[in-house]
Amino acid sequence: MKNIKQLTTIIMLIGILTITLFSTSCTQSTDSPIYRVGTDGLVLEFAKANPKSVYEGEQFGTSLYVKNIGSYDLKDNSNPATIKITFDDYRLQFISGKDGVTSKNILLYGKSLYYPQGEEIPIASYFETKRLTALREGSTTDINYNLCYPYVTSLTTMTCIDTKTGNNDVMPAACTSENYNGASGQGAPIVVTKIEPEILLQSDYVRPQFKIYIENKGTGYVTNAASCAVTNINDQYTSGRVKVQAWLSNDKYELQCGPDQSGQLRLVDSESFIRCYLPSDNTQFSRLTKNYLASLTINISYTYTIIDKQEVEIKRNDLLTDTVSQGLCNSYQIQDTTGQCVSKCEYCSKNPDDTANCAENKPYPGFVFGSGFTCSCSLQDCDAKISKGSCIKGYCPGDMYCCSTLKCDNFQVEYNGQCIDKCDYCSRINASDKNICQPTTFDFTGFTCVKMTQQKCTNYGATSACISGYCGGPNKDIMYCANNEKMIAADNAANSASNLGTGNVVLDTSDTTDTTSRCDYCANGNSVDTSCIFTNNNVVGRIIKGFSCSCAGTDANLLKNYKFVPDSSFCNDRLYCCDKS
């Protein structure tokens, strides 16, 4: 009997153990919530063996690991993570013959049961340092790493559907609404820090609503909600934007997020909040039911960027400096007529016709050195000037670049080391430069600087034949950028008997010394002005070439032919404006 009891006990223990193991295997997921903690996604980890100092002319390599220590898997080939490596090409040059890279697409699994630490990938790059200038004992330079990756913050938590809100029900409720606190993160840089349930009472049902607080707790910044391929860190509209989606009851009910229901949210100062709510036509949550728990799932999608750098010191190599002591110049120098080593910038600004020594690194054919070129620009300034022929690289020492120091007037543009009128630049040189040649739809073909009055240019501007602000020089007050052919076409159109012309300007009376009558003003090429329209016997006419203040009174023939302006205000000295030709 005793043996039978012992056997029964053993069988019961085995059964309990089996049930426990079975339930554990059924409920445990490869995406367990224990991995959805922390505030990191992808991170950069530099190899400890990376050199901190090298000699000029030396080859060296750097390596790092890109690790996915968040909870989201990057496995979409159409939208991978991307790392880009940049450096100062004046100090370093990339060695392309080895297995190193300057950019690479990356796909990595996040933390899970199969990848407890997440997945990682090594990245290596190889460089050669360039020679230091004769004036430097050493230098430092940065190798910059820009890592962009798409990511999703996922959160699933239990929330109480409080159908008894506001009721005095004496029965104890199964649950009550409580705020969610997610300060520890969800295994991603964008974190749901808090959720406030808000139950909206309707007639006989309730509408669950949730105020979701979101914050950037990572070390980078949100750049775009699309992909790394189209990310533009200067785009203010997409910068800091995320997309929020939410579901209730194991994704059975999709919630609408945001006032426009798009789920788009912009993080201001790295944080913000959004409301997600059950659609108004959903009446599934009856007030007659008891309070109960339901799952709330939130997904936040975005594109994230982190930037890091590694500083490298470049030391002088005495073996290389021996060539300088023997009278040889550095790569940015040239011997002048006295045998001295001077910068190429200084030499070529004085000898621009020396094509043998001043032709290297020209930004485009036709580039010429101006007399105002000096070693005075930073790399950023040079990049802004180089397209206009006002800077060239490789002609100065260190962090200096050869550029023009001219200060042009606002109606001019700097080109090839000279200040030229914008009209000439846009007409002959580079009409596609829409930073200068505005508006973008204006055709500058055939335009030159022409002497005329401001009012006349304004009138011709109605037919795109003249534009102000593009000419100057000693006569800048009376020089305007105009197209002669277009002005003639505008005059011919105005001289047509059936054409009343275009434009909506008035007679310029700002110059009190101008005693020209309105009749003479209109007849002298300004007939497109609307002030040149008159009415004769209920017929509208326009003052054109041939009209003058030459009639003393009404003339029956002129009136009949509509060549008489009955309004005496068009002329002085009691004369009338008419055409006797």
C-alpha positions in Angstrom: 0.0 0.0 0.0 2.8 2.3 0.9 4.5 1.6 -2.5 1.3 2.5 -4.3 1.1 5.9 -2.5 4.7 6.7 -3.4 4.1 5.7 -7.0 1.0 7.9 -7.1 2.9 10.9 -5.7 5.7 10.5 -8.3 3.1 10.4 -11.1 1.5 13.5 -9.8 4.8 15.4 -9.6 5.7 14.3 -13.2 2.3 15.5 -14.4 2.7 18.9 -12.7 6.2 19.3 -14.1 5.0 18.4 -17.6 2.1 20.9 -17.5 4.5 23.6 -16.2 7.0 23.0 -19.0 4.3 22.9 -21.6 2.7 26.2 -20.5 6.1 27.8 -20.4 7.0 26.7 -23.9 3.7 28.0 -25.2 3.8 31.4 -23.6 7.5 32.3 -24.1 8.2 34.2 -27.3 11.4 34.9 -29.2 10.3 38.5 -28.9 9.9 38.4 -25.1 9.1 41.8 -23.3 12.3 41.4 -21.3 14.2 42.5 -24.4 12.0 45.5 -24.9 13.9 47.7 -22.5 16.5 50.4 -22.8 16.8 53.6 -24.9 19.2 52.5 -27.7 18.7 51.1 -31.2 21.9 50.9 -33.3 25.1 52.1 -31.7 28.7 52.6 -32.8 31.6 51.0 -30.9 35.1 51.9 -32.0 37.9 49.3 -31.8 40.3 49.9 -29.0 43.2 49.2 -31.3 42.5 52.2 -33.6 45.5 54.5 -33.8 45.3 57.8 -32.0 48.4 59.2 -33.8 50.1 58.5 -37.1 52.9 60.0 -39.2 52.5 62.0 -42.4 52.7 59.8 -45.4 51.7 56.7 -43.3 48.9 54.2 -44.1 46.6 53.1 -41.3 43.2 51.5 -40.8 40.3 52.2 -38.5 37.5 49.8 -37.5 34.3 49.8 -35.5 31.3 47.7 -34.8 27.7 48.7 -35.7 25.5 46.9 -33.1 21.8 46.6 -32.9 21.1 46.5 -29.2 17.5 47.5 -29.5 14.5 45.3 -30.0 13.6 45.9 -33.6 15.0 43.8 -36.5 16.4 45.6 -39.5 15.9 43.0 -42.3 14.1 45.0 -45.1 16.5 45.1 -48.1 14.5 48.0 -49.5 15.1 50.2 -46.5 18.4 49.3 -44.8 20.5 51.2 -42.3 23.3 53.2 -43.9 26.7 54.3 -42.6 28.7 57.0 -44.3 32.3 57.8 -43.5 33.7 61.3 -44.3 37.0 63.0 -43.7 39.1 66.0 -44.6 40.6 65.2 -48.0 43.3 67.8 -47.4 44.7 65.7 -44.5 43.8 62.1 -45.6 43.1 60.1 -48.7 41.1 56.9 -48.8 42.8 53.8 -49.9 40.3 52.1 -52.2 42.4 49.0 -53.1 41.8 47.3 -49.7 38.6 45.9 -48.3 37.7 49.1 -46.5 34.5 51.2 -47.2 33.3 54.8 -46.9 29.6 53.8 -47.0 27.7 50.6 -46.5 24.1 49.3 -46.2 23.4 47.3 -43.0 20.8 44.8 -41.9 20.9 43.5 -38.3 18.7 41.6 -36.0 17.8 43.2 -32.6 17.7 41.6 -29.2 15.6 38.5 -28.9 15.8 34.9 -27.6 18.0 33.9 -30.5 20.1 37.1 -30.3 20.3 38.0 -26.6 22.9 40.7 -27.2 21.6 41.7 -30.6 23.5 41.3 -33.9 26.6 43.3 -34.9 28.8 43.9 -38.0 32.4 45.2 -38.3 33.2 48.1 -40.5 36.8 48.9 -41.6 38.3 51.8 -43.5 41.9 52.5 -44.7 43.6 55.8 -45.1 46.9 57.4 -46.0 47.9 60.7 -44.4 49.1 63.6 -46.6 52.2 65.6 -46.1 52.1 68.4 -43.5 52.9 72.0 -44.6 56.3 73.4 -43.9 54.9 75.6 -41.1 53.3 72.8 -39.1 54.9 70.4 -36.6 51.7 68.4 -36.4 48.0 68.4 -37.0 44.8 66.7 -35.9 41.9 65.6 -38.1 38.5 63.9 -37.6 37.1 60.8 -39.3 33.3 61.3 -39.1 30.7 58.5 -39.0 27.1 59.1 -39.9 24.8 56.2 -39.1 21.2 56.4 -40.4 18.6 53.7 -39.7 14.9 53.1 -39.8 13.4 51.9 -36.5 10.2 51.0 -34.8 9.4 51.4 -31.1 6.9 48.7 -30.1 5.0 48.6 -26.8 2.2 46.2 -25.6 0.7 46.8 -22.2 -2.5 46.0 -20.4 -5.1 48.8 -19.9 -8.4 48.9 -18.1 -11.6 49.5 -20.2 -13.5 51.4 -17.5 -17.1 51.1 -18.6 -18.3 52.3 -15.2 -16.7 55.7 -15.3 -18.8 58.2 -13.4 -21.2 55.5 -12.0 -21.9 54.9 -8.4 -21.8 51.1 -8.8 -21.5 49.5 -5.3 -20.0 46.3 -6.8 -16.2 46.2 -6.8 -14.7 46.8 -10.3 -12.4 44.2 -11.8 -9.9 47.0 -12.7 -9.5 50.8 -12.7 -7.7 53.1 -15.2 -4.1 53.7 -14.3 -1.3 55.6 -16.1 1.5 53.7 -17.7 5.1 54.7 -16.9 7.7 53.8 -19.5 10.7 55.7 -18.3 13.0 52.6 -18.7 12.3 52.5 -22.5 11.1 49.9 -24.9 14.4 48.9 -26.6 14.5 51.9 -28.9 15.7 55.5 -28.9 12.2 56.9 -29.2 10.4 56.1 -25.9 6.8 56.0 -24.8 7.3 57.7 -21.4 3.7 57.8 -20.2 0.2 56.8 -21.2 -2.9 58.4 -19.7 -6.2 56.5 -20.4 -9.2 58.8 -21.0 -12.6 57.1 -21.3 -15.1 59.2 -23.3 -18.7 58.6 -22.2 -21.3 58.2 -25.0 -25.0 57.4 -24.7 -24.9 53.7 -23.9 -21.2 52.9 -24.6 -17.8 54.3 -24.0 -14.9 55.3 -26.3 -11.4 54.6 -25.0 -8.9 57.3 -25.7 -5.2 57.4 -24.7 -2.9 60.4 -24.3 0.5 59.0 -25.3 3.7 60.9 -24.3 6.7 60.3 -26.6 10.3 61.4 -26.1 13.7 61.0 -27.8 16.0 59.5 -25.1 18.7 58.4 -27.6 21.9 60.1 -28.4 20.9 61.0 -32.0 18.0 62.7 -33.6 15.0 61.9 -35.8 15.6 62.9 -39.4 12.8 61.6 -41.5 9.8 59.3 -41.4 10.5 57.7 -44.8 14.0 56.1 -45.4 17.7 56.7 -45.2 17.9 56.9 -49.0 15.8 60.1 -49.0 16.8 61.6 -45.6 17.5 65.3 -45.7 18.7 66.6 -42.3 18.1 70.2 -43.5 14.4 69.5 -44.3 12.6 71.3 -41.5 9.2 69.6 -42.3 10.4 66.0 -41.9 13.0 66.6 -39.2 11.8 65.2 -35.8 8.7 63.6 -37.3 7.5 60.1 -36.2 4.4 58.1 -37.2 2.2 56.6 -34.4 -0.2 53.6 -34.7 -2.2 51.9 -31.9 -4.5 49.0 -31.5 -6.7 47.5 -28.7 -7.5 43.9 -27.8 -4.8 42.1 -29.6 -5.0 44.3 -32.7 -8.8 43.8 -33.0 -9.6 47.5 -32.9 -7.3 50.0 -34.7 -7.3 53.4 -33.1 -7.1 56.7 -34.9 -4.2 58.9 -33.8 -3.8 62.7 -34.1 -6.4 65.3 -35.0 -6.0 64.5 -38.7 -6.0 60.7 -38.0 -2.6 60.4 -39.9 -0.6 59.5 -36.8 2.1 62.0 -37.8 3.7 63.7 -34.8 6.7 66.2 -34.7 8.9 66.0 -31.6 9.5 69.6 -30.4 12.6 69.8 -28.2 12.8 66.0 -28.5 9.3 65.3 -26.9 5.6 65.7 -27.5 2.3 63.8 -27.1 -0.5 62.5 -29.3 -4.0 61.2 -28.6 -5.2 57.9 -30.0 -8.9 57.1 -29.8 -11.5 54.6 -30.9 -13.4 55.8 -34.0 -16.7 57.5 -33.3 -18.7 54.8 -35.2 -17.4 52.0 -33.0 -20.0 51.1 -30.3 -18.5 47.8 -29.2 -17.7 48.9 -25.6 -21.1 48.9 -23.9 -21.6 50.6 -20.6 -23.6 47.6 -19.5 -20.5 45.3 -19.3 -18.1 45.1 -16.4 -14.7 46.7 -16.4 -12.1 44.5 -18.0 -8.5 44.4 -19.0 -7.5 44.7 -22.7 -4.1 44.8 -24.4 -3.0 48.2 -25.9 -0.3 48.0 -28.6 1.6 51.1 -29.8 4.0 51.2 -32.8 6.1 54.3 -33.5 8.1 54.3 -36.8 10.8 56.8 -37.7 14.3 57.2 -39.2 17.1 57.9 -36.8 20.6 59.3 -37.2 23.6 59.2 -34.9 26.9 61.0 -35.6 30.2 60.2 -34.0 33.8 60.9 -34.9 37.4 59.7 -34.1 40.2 62.2 -33.8 43.6 61.3 -35.3 46.8 63.2 -34.7 49.2 63.5 -37.6 52.9 63.9 -36.7 55.7 65.2 -38.8 58.1 62.7 -40.3 61.6 64.0 -40.3 62.6 61.8 -43.3 60.1 63.6 -45.4 61.1 67.1 -44.3 64.7 66.6 -45.5 63.4 67.3 -49.1 62.3 70.7 -48.0 65.7 71.5 -46.5 67.2 70.7 -49.9 65.3 73.5 -51.5 62.2 71.7 -52.7 58.7 73.2 -52.2 55.6 71.6 -50.7 52.8 70.4 -52.9 50.9 73.6 -52.5 53.9 75.8 -53.2 55.9 76.9 -56.2 59.2 78.7 -56.7 58.9 82.3 -57.7 61.4 84.2 -59.9 63.6 84.8 -56.8 63.8 81.1 -56.0 61.6 81.4 -52.9 58.8 78.9 -52.1 55.5 80.8 -52.1 51.9 79.5 -52.1 50.5 78.7 -55.5 47.6 81.0 -54.6 49.9 84.0 -54.2 51.9 83.1 -57.4 48.9 82.4 -59.7 47.0 85.5 -58.6 50.0 87.5 -59.9 50.7 85.2 -62.9 47.2 84.0 -64.0 48.5 83.3 -67.6 51.1 80.7 -66.4 49.0 77.7 -67.5 51.9 75.3 -66.8 51.7 76.0 -63.0 48.2 77.4 -62.5 46.0 74.8 -64.3 45.8 72.1 -61.6 42.5 71.5 -59.8 40.5 74.1 -61.8 36.8 73.7 -60.9 35.7 74.1 -64.5 37.2 74.9 -67.9 37.7 78.7 -68.4 38.5 79.3 -64.7 40.9 82.2 -64.3 42.7 83.6 -61.2 41.7 87.1 -60.1 44.2 89.5 -58.6 42.2 89.4 -55.4 42.9 85.7 -54.7 44.5 85.0 -51.3 44.8 82.1 -48.8 42.0 83.4 -46.6 39.0 81.0 -46.9 37.8 78.1 -44.8 36.6 74.9 -46.4 33.0 75.9 -45.9 33.5 79.3 -47.5 35.4 77.8 -50.4 32.6 75.3 -51.1 30.2 78.2 -51.3 32.4 80.2 -53.7 33.9 77.4 -55.9 30.9 77.1 -58.3 31.3 80.8 -59.2 35.0 80.5 -59.9 35.9 82.4 -56.7 37.8 79.6 -55.0 40.2 76.8 -55.8 41.6 74.0 -53.6 45.1 72.7 -53.2 46.9 76.1 -53.6 47.2 77.0 -49.8 48.7 75.4 -46.7 46.7 73.8 -43.8 43.1 74.5 -43.4 43.2 77.6 -45.7 41.9 77.8 -49.2 42.6 80.1 -52.2 39.7 82.4 -52.8 38.7 85.9 -53.8 38.2 88.5 -51.1 36.3 90.9 -53.3 33.2 92.6 -51.8 30.6 93.0 -54.6 27.5 95.3 -54.5 24.1 93.7 -54.2 23.4 94.1 -57.9 26.6 92.1 -58.7 27.9 88.6 -58.4 31.5 87.4 -57.8 32.7 85.3 -60.8 36.3 84.4 -61.7 37.6 86.8 -59.1 35.7 89.7 -60.5 32.5 91.5 -59.6 30.1 91.5 -62.6 26.5 92.7 -63.0 23.9 90.0 -62.3 22.4 90.8 -65.7 25.5 89.8 -67.5 26.0 86.7 -65.3 22.5 85.4 -65.7 22.4 86.2 -69.5 25.8 84.9 -70.6 27.3 82.7 -68.0 25.0 80.7 -65.8 21.2 81.3 -66.1 20.6 78.0 -64.3 22.0 79.4 -61.0 18.6 80.0 -59.4 20.2 81.3 -56.2 21.2 84.4 -58.2 18.9 84.4 -61.3 15.4 84.9 -59.8 12.6 84.3 -60.3 13.3 80.8 -61.4 10.9 81.0 -64.4 12.4 84.2 -65.8 14.2 83.8 -69.1 17.4 85.9 -69.1 18.4 85.0 -72.7 19.5 88.1 -74.7 19.3 90.5 -71.7 21.8 93.3 -71.3 22.1 96.5 -69.2 20.1 99.3 -70.9 19.8 102.9 -69.9 16.1 103.9 -69.1 13.9 105.3 -66.4 12.7 103.1 -63.5 9.1 103.6 -64.6 9.8 102.5 -68.1 11.5 99.3 -66.8 8.4 98.7 -64.6 6.2 99.0 -67.6 8.2 96.7 -69.7 8.4 94.3 -66.7 4.7 93.5 -67.3 5.8 91.7 -70.5 9.0 90.2 -68.9 11.2 92.5 -71.0 12.9 94.3 -68.1 13.9 93.5 -64.6 15.5 95.8 -62.0 18.3 95.2 -59.5 20.5 93.4 -61.9 22.6 96.3 -63.3 24.9 98.9 -61.7 28.2 100.6 -62.3 28.5 104.4 -62.4 25.0 104.7 -63.8 23.3 102.1 -61.6 20.4 104.4 -61.0 19.4 104.5 -64.7 20.7 101.1 -65.9 18.3 98.2 -66.0 18.5 94.6 -67.3 16.3 94.4 -70.4 15.8 92.6 -73.7 15.7 94.9 -76.7 13.7 92.4 -78.8 11.1 91.9 -76.2 10.8 95.7 -75.6 10.2 96.2 -79.4 7.6 93.5 -79.4 5.8 95.1 -76.5 5.8 98.5 -78.3 4.4 96.9 -81.5 1.7 95.2 -79.5 0.8 98.5 -77.9 0.6 100.2 -81.3 -2.0 97.7 -82.5 -5.4 99.4 -82.8 -7.2 96.5 -81.2 -4.6 95.8 -78.5 -5.1 97.8 -75.2 -1.8 96.4 -73.9 -0.9 95.1 -70.5 0.4 96.5 -67.2 -1.1 98.0 -64.1 1.1 100.9 -63.2 0.5 104.7 -62.8 2.5 107.6 -64.1 5.7 108.1 -62.0 5.4 111.5 -60.3 8.1 110.9 -57.7 10.5 113.1 -59.7 9.2 116.7 -59.2 11.7 118.0 -61.8 10.1 116.0 -64.6 7.6 118.3 -66.4 6.8 115.8 -69.1 3.1 115.7 -69.8 1.2 112.5 -69.6 0.5 112.7 -73.4 4.2 112.9 -74.2 5.1 110.3 -71.6 2.7 107.7 -73.2 3.7 108.5 -76.7 7.4 108.0 -76.0 7.4 104.2 -75.5 5.2 103.9 -72.4 1.9 103.2 -74.0 1.6 99.9 -72.1 0.9 102.0 -69.0 -2.8 101.8 -68.0 -2.7 105.6 -67.4 -2.4 106.0 -71.3 -6.0 104.7 -71.9 -8.7 107.3 -72.7 -12.4 107.3 -73.6 -13.8 109.0 -76.7 -17.5 108.8 -77.3 -17.8 105.7 -75.2 -15.0 104.1 -77.2 -11.8 103.1 -75.4 -8.5 104.1 -77.0 -4.8 104.2 -76.1 -2.2 107.0 -76.5 0.5 105.5 -78.8 3.4 106.8 -80.8 2.3 109.8 -82.9 0.2 111.5 -80.2 1.3 114.9 -78.9 0.0 118.0 -77.2 -0.8 119.8 -80.4 -4.6 120.4 -80.5 -6.1 123.6 -79.3 -9.7 122.5 -79.3 -12.0 119.8 -80.5 -11.5 118.6 -84.1 -14.5 116.9 -85.7 -12.3 114.7 -87.9 -10.1 113.7 -85.1 -13.0 113.0 -82.8 -14.5 110.8 -85.5 -11.3 108.8 -85.9 -10.8 108.5 -82.2 -7.4 110.3 -82.4 -8.3 112.9 -79.9 -8.2 112.8 -76.1 -11.0 115.0 -74.8 -9.5 115.0 -71.3 -7.4 118.2 -71.0 -5.5 116.8 -68.0 -3.2 114.8 -70.4 -1.5 118.1 -71.6 -0.4 121.5 -70.2 -1.1 125.0 -71.4 -4.8 124.2 -72.3 -3.7 121.9 -75.1 -5.2 118.6 -75.9 -3.5 115.3 -76.7 -4.1 114.1 -80.3 -2.6 112.5 -83.4 -2.6 114.6 -86.5 -0.5 112.2 -88.6 
